[in-house]
Amino acid sequence: MNEKGDYMLIDILTIFPNMFTNIFDESIIKRAKEKNKVVINIHNFRDYSLDSHHKVDDVAYGGGAGMVLMPQPIFDCVLSLKKDYSKVILLTPSGIPYKQKMAYDLSKEKHLIIICGHYEGFDERIRKIVDLEISIGDYVLTGGEIPAMVLVDTITRLLPGVINEQSHLEDSFNDNLLDYPTYTKPRDFKGLKVPDILLSGDHKKIEEYRHKESLKKTKEIRPDLLEK
């Protein structure tokens, strides 16, 4: 094993570690862990607070609603984990919109440190130790824990050897297209039949049909993807 290891290491910083209980012990992520493709650690950055009551937030200078995360606990937690090759990610509504291409890029990293924000926000100086800011959508959640779960799920499934490569090559959003419709048994369900082309055995025609259906579906549901 080289210095960086032959697996991906993901460290998640949160003040609500119990939100992650069992979430990574199911399905594909569990399989990836069992295959030693990924190691996921949850860190309560409250443990790094120098305050006697382990306080991690305070009121904002200049006033305003809500509490703001202080820099010291997060700085110290990140710096205790960070390597030369680590990528530090801050989850925030003001971050770059998360896309499948980003999941592919991040799946090539060896060490991710993911910071879950909470409360009204975080001290601006925390951005000084961050490499990438990500948003999973134009809405506001109570914290970054659910977005962190989204990142781990989307990235882990792309790691080599976790799932069949063909499965994610045919995912929605590859080539800016939604996935084509799929069918299984029975061939006729309540009068709803499987398209004849899928039963033909002609793989070239099936591929052409699926591509056409992907285009049609994308045009109807997400025309903005075709504009890209």
GIZIKA-V763623 format. One record per backbone hydrogen bond with DSSP energy under -0.5 kcal/mol. NH is the residue of the N-H (numbers start at 0). CO is the residue of the C=O. If there is no record, write none. Layout:
nh:NH co:CO
nh:NH co:CO
This chain:
nh:4 co:1
nh:7 co:36
nh:8 co:109
nh:9 co:7
nh:9 co:38
nh:10 co:111
nh:11 co:9
nh:11 co:40
nh:12 co:113
nh:13 co:11
nh:13 co:42
nh:18 co:15
nh:19 co:16
nh:20 co:17
nh:22 co:19
nh:23 co:19
nh:24 co:21
nh:28 co:25
nh:29 co:25
nh:30 co:26
nh:31 co:27
nh:32 co:28
nh:33 co:29
nh:34 co:30
nh:35 co:32
nh:36 co:31
nh:37 co:31
nh:38 co:7
nh:40 co:9
nh:40 co:38
nh:42 co:11
nh:44 co:13
nh:44 co:42
nh:46 co:43
nh:47 co:44
nh:48 co:45
nh:53 co:50
nh:57 co:67
nh:62 co:59
nh:67 co:57
nh:68 co:120
nh:69 co:55
nh:73 co:69
nh:74 co:70
nh:75 co:71
nh:76 co:72
nh:77 co:73
nh:78 co:74
nh:79 co:75
nh:80 co:76
nh:80 co:77
nh:81 co:77
nh:85 co:82
nh:86 co:110
nh:88 co:86
nh:88 co:112
nh:89 co:131
nh:90 co:88
nh:90 co:114
nh:91 co:89
nh:91 co:133
nh:94 co:91
nh:95 co:132
nh:97 co:134
nh:101 co:98
nh:102 co:98
nh:103 co:99
nh:104 co:100
nh:105 co:101
nh:106 co:102
nh:107 co:104
nh:108 co:105
nh:111 co:8
nh:112 co:86
nh:113 co:10
nh:113 co:111
nh:114 co:88
nh:114 co:112
nh:115 co:12
nh:115 co:113
nh:116 co:90
nh:116 co:114
nh:118 co:141
nh:119 co:66
nh:120 co:66
nh:120 co:117
nh:122 co:68
nh:125 co:122
nh:126 co:123
nh:127 co:124
nh:128 co:125
nh:129 co:126
nh:130 co:87
nh:131 co:87
nh:133 co:89
nh:134 co:95
nh:138 co:136
nh:140 co:138
nh:143 co:116
nh:147 co:143
nh:148 co:144
nh:149 co:145
nh:150 co:146
nh:151 co:147
nh:152 co:148
nh:153 co:149
nh:154 co:150
nh:155 co:151
nh:156 co:152
nh:157 co:154
nh:158 co:155
nh:161 co:158
nh:162 co:158
nh:166 co:163
nh:167 co:163
nh:168 co:164
nh:169 co:165
nh:170 co:167
nh:172 co:176
nh:173 co:170
nh:175 co:172
nh:176 co:173
nh:177 co:213
nh:188 co:191
nh:189 co:187
nh:191 co:188
nh:192 co:190
nh:193 co:186
nh:197 co:194
nh:198 co:195
nh:199 co:196
nh:202 co:200
nh:205 co:201
nh:206 co:202
nh:207 co:203
nh:208 co:204
nh:209 co:205
nh:210 co:206
nh:211 co:207
nh:212 co:208
nh:213 co:209
nh:214 co:210
nh:215 co:211
nh:216 co:212
nh:217 co:213
nh:218 co:214
nh:219 co:215
nh:220 co:216
nh:221 co:217
nh:224 co:221
nh:225 co:221
nh:226 co:222
nh:227 co:223
nh:227 co:224
